[in-house]
Amino acid sequence: MTNRLTSVQWLICVIAAIGFAFDIYELLMLPLIIAPALRELVNVAPGTPAYNDWVGVMLWVPAIAGGIFGLLGGYLTDRLGRRRVLTWSILLYAFSAFAAGFSTTIWQFLFFRSLTFIGVCVEFVAAVSWLAELFPARSSANACSAIRRRSPRWVAPWSRPPACGFWPTRHRCPRSTAGTKPGATP
């Protein structure tokens, strides 16, 4: 039995990797645009208490919305199909990110950034479940982890295989016990 991927599976992995790269890019744009956006929309300067409050709101409100709708996205992928939910979530975060650039008030900006985060979270859930559905049980974990491992290192330095925890260290991670029976030695 061969473990080689078919051309369709390779295509799906490449498309998923590109999608995950756009997700990462989209979520990491806020730290770059928050200062000019707050200066223009609310007229607050960096370092002031009002600026810090708005940065906090702009970071946690979309994250909470994305988490809640990410859970709902899992339900929707089961009910409506992975491909349909994946398509609509990509369109949602693409158009909401575009609309956020034309916001004239801070509330519009917060609304569209929240929609963007929702679209990214739902897209991630749909893409991972689609990958898991396409491959046999052992191969799906390998495909998902391979795509995750190949994310840009500048985005997620804590994802390097030899490192444990949030920051890279010299210590090796303990061997994974995923898939072993309880009480079994890895």
Buried (B, 14 or more C-beta within 10 A) or exposed (E): EEEEBEEEBEEBBEBBBEBBBBBBEBBEBBEEBBBEBBEEBBEBEEEEEEBEEBBEEBBEBBBEBBEEBBEBBBEBBEEEEBEEBBEBBBEBBBBBBEBBEEBEEBEBBBBBBBBBBBBBBBBBBBBBBBBBEBBEEEBBBEBBEEBEEEBEEEEEEEBEEEBEEEEBEEEEEEEEEEEEEEEEEE
